[in-house]
Amino acid sequence: MTAARDPLVLGSRTDTDRERFRFHTADGVHAADAFCPGELLALEHLWDRELDRLRTLGARYGVVGVVLAERATAVQMTTASARAAALCERNAAANGVDATVELASGLHSVDGPAGGVFDTTVFVPKPYTPLEVGVRRVRTALDELTSGGRLFVAAKPETGLARYEDALIDAAETVETVATRDGWRLLAATRPSTVETPAESPFDRIGVAVDGVALELVTAPGLFAAGGIDHGTRLLAETATVADGESVLDLCSGYAPLGAYAGLVADCELYCTDDDRLATACAERTLAANRVDGTVVTGDCAAGVADRTFDTVLCNPPTHAGDGVLSDLFGGAADVLAENGRCWIVHHRALDLDAHFRPFERVETVATGREHVVRLARP
C-alpha cells in the first residue's frame, strides 16, 4: 500500500507514559488528512470509562479501537474495506495495542451469526454510507451486544443523524444523546432483551444484456452503478477479448458484471477481487446467479491475488479514490499480468491517467465511447 501522507498524531490522555498516538493513513480511506470529528467526540466521552469487550464498527484506520484499548478487556475493529483493515492492523502494532481486526460487512445477511458478543460498540458512519445499509448495521450491532450492552453512534445531519436516531429509538431499550459538538451528536443506545434484524437481505437483482449475453446482476445500495451496469463497464465488456483456457482477473470487480460476462463467453479460470466486502458478497451472488465458476477475493487492489498471474485483467478503476490507490492498483495489475498478458482498462475520456500506466511497456487506446475510452496495456 502506498502511504500518501505523514502519520496523523493524537495527544494521549491515558494513565500510561504514552504521550501521543500515531496513525498511518492512505488514499482511499475516509478522513485520511485529518481525524474524523465524530470519532474524536466518541473518544472524549468514552476515554475514562470501562468498556469491557469493545468493538468498533466501520473502522477507518483504527483511531477509536487503538486509543480506547486501555479501557477495554478486548478490542475488535471491524471494517468492510481491506485497505482500512490493513491500516488498522498496522496502527495497532505501531502503537503497541493488542486488537483483532475483522474484515466484514457488518451485516448478518452477509457475515452470518456473530462470532462473539461485545459490551460496547462504537459506530461512526461515513458520509457516503447509504442510510439503508447504515441502519441495518445499527440493528446488527445491537444484536451482537451482550444483555444491557451499549452502542454509541456518532453522526451529524449530513451523515443521517435523524435516521440513525429513529432506528435506535425503534430498536433499542433506551436512547439518549450523551455528547455534542459542532453539529455532531453522540447517541448511546442500550441493547433490549431481543433485537429484530431485517429478515430480507439488502441485495437487489438486475437483469441486463451485454453484447447479446443475458446477465443477472446482484447489487446493493452504495456500490458503484448499483442501479445497473454503467456505460464504461459495458464498453469494456464489449471491447475486451477473453479466450477459452485463459486465467482472467476482474480487478475492482464491484458486483462482478465483467467477471460474470467473461465466465459466460469463455471457459476460463476466473478470479474477482474488490476492496469492499459488501461488493464481494454481491460478486459471489452474481457469479452464482449466472452459474459461473469463479473465486472471489476481498483485497486491496491486487494484493489479494498477488500470488497468481493472469492472461487477462479487466478493470474499471475507482478513479475518484486518489493517486495513491491508482498507483497501487495499476502497479499491482502489472505485477500479476502474465508475460504475454493483456490488461484492459476503461476510464473517463477527460482523465489523464498516463502516469499510472508507467508500469506497462505498451499502452494503446482500442475503443472510444461517448464518455469513456478503453486502453489495452501489455507488459
C-alpha positions in Angstrom: 0.0 0.0 0.0 1.3 3.4 -0.9 1.2 5.8 2.1 0.2 9.2 0.8 1.0 11.3 3.8 2.7 11.6 7.1 1.1 9.9 10.1 -1.6 11.8 12.0 -0.7 12.4 15.6 -3.1 12.5 18.5 -2.1 13.5 22.0 -2.7 11.0 24.8 -4.7 11.5 28.0 -4.4 7.9 29.2 -2.8 6.9 32.5 0.2 5.4 30.8 3.5 7.1 29.9 2.4 7.4 26.3 2.5 11.0 25.1 0.8 10.5 21.7 -0.7 8.1 19.3 0.4 7.9 15.6 -1.8 6.8 12.8 -0.8 5.9 9.3 -3.4 6.7 6.6 -3.6 6.4 2.9 -5.7 7.5 -0.1 -9.0 5.6 -0.4 -9.7 5.7 3.4 -12.1 8.3 4.8 -10.6 11.1 6.9 -7.1 10.4 5.7 -6.0 14.0 6.1 -7.5 14.8 9.5 -9.2 12.9 12.3 -12.9 12.4 11.9 -14.7 14.8 14.4 -17.3 12.1 15.2 -14.6 9.7 16.3 -13.0 12.4 18.4 -16.3 13.1 20.0 -16.7 9.4 20.9 -13.2 9.3 22.3 -13.8 12.3 24.5 -16.9 10.7 26.0 -15.5 7.2 26.4 -11.9 7.9 27.4 -12.4 7.4 31.1 -15.0 4.6 31.1 -14.5 0.9 31.5 -15.7 -0.6 28.2 -15.0 -4.4 28.7 -15.2 -6.1 25.3 -15.1 -3.3 22.8 -16.0 -3.4 19.1 -15.5 -0.5 16.6 -17.8 -0.9 13.6 -16.7 0.7 10.2 -13.2 1.4 11.5 -11.3 3.8 9.2 -7.7 3.3 10.3 -8.1 2.3 13.9 -8.3 5.5 15.9 -11.2 4.5 18.3 -10.0 1.0 18.8 -6.4 1.9 19.4 -7.0 4.8 21.7 -9.6 3.1 23.8 -7.8 -0.3 24.1 -6.5 0.7 27.6 -10.1 0.9 28.8 -11.2 -2.5 27.3 -10.5 -6.1 28.1 -10.5 -6.9 24.4 -10.8 -4.9 21.2 -12.1 -5.9 17.8 -12.0 -3.4 14.9 -14.4 -4.3 12.1 -14.4 -2.8 8.6 -15.7 -3.7 5.2 -12.6 -2.3 3.5 -9.5 -4.4 3.0 -7.3 -1.3 2.8 -8.8 0.1 6.0 -8.3 -3.3 7.7 -4.6 -3.3 6.8 -4.2 0.2 8.2 -6.0 -0.8 11.4 -3.6 -3.7 11.9 -0.6 -1.5 11.1 -1.7 1.2 13.5 -2.5 -1.3 16.3 1.0 -2.7 16.0 2.7 0.7 15.7 1.0 1.9 18.9 1.6 -1.3 20.8 -2.1 -2.2 21.1 -3.4 -5.8 21.2 -6.5 -5.8 19.0 -8.1 -8.1 16.4 -9.2 -6.8 13.0 -12.2 -8.3 11.2 -12.9 -7.8 7.5 -16.7 -7.9 7.4 -19.7 -6.0 6.1 -21.3 -5.6 9.5 -24.5 -7.2 8.2 -25.9 -10.5 9.5 -27.2 -11.3 6.0 -23.6 -11.2 4.7 -21.4 -12.2 7.6 -23.6 -14.7 9.3 -24.2 -15.0 13.0 -21.9 -13.0 15.3 -18.6 -14.6 16.1 -18.7 -13.1 19.6 -20.5 -10.7 21.8 -19.5 -7.2 22.9 -20.2 -5.0 25.8 -19.6 -1.8 24.0 -19.8 -0.9 20.2 -18.8 2.4 18.6 -20.1 3.2 15.1 -19.3 6.5 13.3 -20.9 6.1 9.8 -19.0 7.6 6.9 -20.7 10.4 5.0 -21.2 8.2 1.9 -22.6 5.2 3.8 -26.1 4.5 2.3 -28.6 5.0 5.1 -30.3 1.7 4.3 -27.1 -0.1 4.9 -26.1 2.0 7.9 -29.4 1.3 9.6 -29.0 -2.4 9.0 -25.6 -2.2 10.6 -27.0 -0.5 13.6 -29.5 -3.3 14.1 -26.9 -5.9 13.6 -24.6 -4.1 16.1 -27.3 -4.1 18.7 -27.9 -7.8 18.2 -24.2 -8.5 18.8 -24.1 -6.8 22.2 -24.4 -8.6 25.5 -27.6 -8.0 27.5 -27.5 -4.4 28.6 -24.6 -3.6 26.3 -24.3 -0.2 24.8 -24.0 1.0 21.2 -22.6 4.5 20.6 -23.4 6.1 17.3 -21.8 9.5 16.3 -23.4 11.3 13.4 -24.4 14.7 12.2 -27.4 15.7 10.0 -25.4 15.4 6.8 -24.5 11.7 7.6 -28.0 10.7 8.5 -28.3 11.6 12.2 -32.1 11.7 12.2 -32.4 8.3 10.5 -30.0 6.6 12.9 -31.7 8.1 15.9 -35.1 6.9 14.6 -33.6 3.4 14.1 -32.2 3.3 17.6 -35.4 4.6 19.1 -37.3 1.8 17.3 -34.9 -1.0 18.2 -33.1 -0.2 21.4 -34.2 -0.3 25.0 -33.1 3.2 25.7 -31.6 6.0 23.6 -30.0 9.3 24.8 -27.7 12.0 23.5 -24.6 11.9 25.6 -22.3 14.5 23.9 -22.5 17.1 21.2 -20.0 19.3 19.2 -20.1 21.3 16.0 -23.3 19.7 14.7 -22.2 16.1 15.7 -24.2 14.2 18.3 -23.1 11.0 20.1 -26.1 8.7 20.7 -25.9 6.0 23.4 -28.4 3.1 23.0 -28.9 0.1 25.3 -29.5 -3.4 23.9 -33.0 -4.7 24.5 -33.8 -8.2 25.5 -34.5 -9.1 21.9 -33.5 -7.3 18.7 -35.4 -7.6 15.4 -33.0 -7.6 12.5 -34.3 -7.3 9.0 -35.3 -10.6 7.6 -34.7 -9.6 4.0 -31.2 -9.1 2.5 -30.0 -5.7 1.2 -29.4 -7.2 -2.2 -31.2 -6.2 -5.5 -31.2 -8.2 -8.7 -31.0 -6.6 -12.1 -31.3 -8.3 -15.5 -29.2 -6.8 -18.3 -27.9 -7.9 -21.7 -24.3 -7.1 -22.7 -23.4 -7.7 -26.4 -26.2 -10.2 -26.6 -25.3 -12.1 -23.4 -28.0 -12.1 -20.7 -26.7 -11.4 -17.2 -28.4 -11.4 -13.8 -26.5 -9.0 -11.5 -26.8 -8.9 -7.7 -26.2 -5.4 -6.3 -26.6 -3.5 -3.0 -27.1 0.2 -2.1 -23.9 2.2 -2.2 -22.0 0.1 -4.7 -20.7 1.7 -7.9 -23.5 1.6 -10.5 -25.8 -0.2 -8.1 -28.8 0.6 -10.3 -27.4 -1.1 -13.4 -24.3 -1.6 -15.5 -22.6 1.7 -16.4 -21.5 2.8 -19.9 -17.8 2.4 -19.2 -18.2 -1.2 -17.9 -20.4 -2.1 -20.9 -17.9 -0.6 -23.3 -15.1 -2.6 -21.7 -17.0 -5.8 -21.8 -17.9 -5.3 -25.5 -14.3 -4.4 -26.4 -12.1 -6.9 -24.4 -11.5 -10.4 -25.7 -11.4 -13.4 -23.5 -10.4 -16.9 -24.8 -11.1 -20.4 -23.5 -8.4 -21.7 -21.2 -7.2 -18.2 -20.1 -6.8 -17.1 -16.5 -8.9 -13.9 -16.0 -8.9 -11.3 -13.3 -11.9 -8.9 -12.8 -10.0 -6.3 -10.8 -12.1 -3.8 -8.7 -14.9 -6.1 -9.6 -17.7 -4.5 -7.7 -20.7 -6.8 -8.0 -18.8 -8.6 -10.9 -20.6 -7.8 -14.1 -17.3 -8.1 -16.0 -16.4 -11.3 -14.3 -19.8 -12.9 -15.0 -19.7 -11.8 -18.6 -16.2 -13.2 -19.1 -17.2 -16.5 -17.4 -20.2 -16.8 -19.8 -18.4 -16.1 -23.1 -15.3 -18.2 -22.3 -14.3 -21.3 -20.4 -11.8 -19.5 -18.3 -10.3 -19.6 -14.8 -11.9 -16.6 -13.2 -10.9 -14.5 -10.2 -12.8 -11.4 -9.0 -11.4 -9.1 -6.4 -12.6 -5.9 -4.7 -11.6 -3.9 -1.6 -15.2 -3.8 -0.2 -16.7 -6.9 1.5 -20.2 -5.9 0.6 -19.2 -5.7 -3.1 -17.5 -9.1 -3.0 -20.6 -10.6 -1.3 -22.6 -9.3 -4.3 -20.0 -10.6 -6.7 -20.3 -14.1 -5.2 -24.1 -14.0 -5.7 -23.7 -12.6 -9.2 -21.5 -15.5 -10.2 -23.8 -18.0 -8.6 -26.9 -16.4 -10.3 -25.2 -16.8 -13.7 -23.8 -20.3 -12.9 -20.3 -19.1 -13.5 -17.5 -20.8 -11.6 -15.0 -18.3 -10.1 -13.1 -17.3 -7.0 -14.0 -14.1 -5.2 -11.4 -12.3 -3.0 -11.8 -9.3 -0.8 -8.5 -7.5 -1.1 -6.8 -4.1 -1.5 -6.1 -3.5 -5.2 -4.3 -6.7 -6.5 -2.9 -7.7 -3.1 -5.4 -10.5 -2.6 -4.3 -12.3 -5.8 -0.6 -11.3 -5.7 0.5 -14.9 -5.6 -1.1 -15.6 -9.1 -0.6 -14.5 -12.7 -3.3 -13.8 -15.3 -3.5 -13.8 -19.0 -6.3 -11.2 -19.0 -7.0 -8.4 -16.5 -10.3 -6.4 -16.8 -10.6 -3.2 -14.7 -12.9 -0.3 -14.4 -10.8 1.5 -11.7 -12.1 3.8 -8.9 -10.6 7.0 -10.4 -12.1 9.0 -7.6 -10.1 7.2 -4.9 -6.9 9.2 -5.2 -3.5 8.8 -6.8 -2.2 6.5 -4.1 -4.9 4.0 -4.8 -4.4 4.2 -8.6 -0.7 3.9 -8.2 -1.1 0.7 -6.2 -3.8 -0.6 -8.5 -2.0 -0.2 -11.8 1.3 -1.4 -10.3 -0.5 -4.4 -8.9 -2.2 -5.2 -12.2 1.2 -5.1 -14.0 2.7 -7.4 -11.4 0.1 -10.1 -11.7 -0.1 -10.0 -15.5 1.5 -13.0 -17.3 4.4 -12.4 -19.7 2.2 -12.1 -22.7 -0.9 -11.0 -20.8 -3.3 -8.2 -21.6 -4.7 -5.6 -19.2 -7.9 -3.9 -20.4 -8.8 -0.7 -18.5 -11.7 1.7 -19.1 -11.8 5.3 -17.8 -13.5 8.6 -18.5 -12.1 10.3 -21.6 -11.5 13.5 -19.7 -9.0 11.9 -17.3 -5.3 11.8 -18.0 -4.0 8.5 -16.4 -0.8 8.2 -18.4 1.4 8.5 -15.3 -0.4 5.5 -13.8 0.2 3.3 -16.9 4.0 3.6 -16.5 4.3 0.0 -15.0 3.4 -1.3 -18.5 5.6 -1.3 -21.6 2.9 -0.8 -24.2 -0.4 1.0 -24.0 -2.8 1.8 -26.7 -6.4 3.1 -27.0 -8.6 0.4 -28.5 -12.1 1.8 -28.1 -13.7 5.2 -27.6 -17.2 5.7 -26.4 -19.4 8.7 -25.8 -17.7 9.4 -22.4 -15.1 6.6 -21.9 -12.0 5.1 -23.5 -10.7 1.5 -23.3 -7.0 1.1 -23.2 -5.0 -2.1 -23.7 -1.8 -2.3 -21.6 0.8 -5.0 -22.0 4.0 -5.9 -20.1 
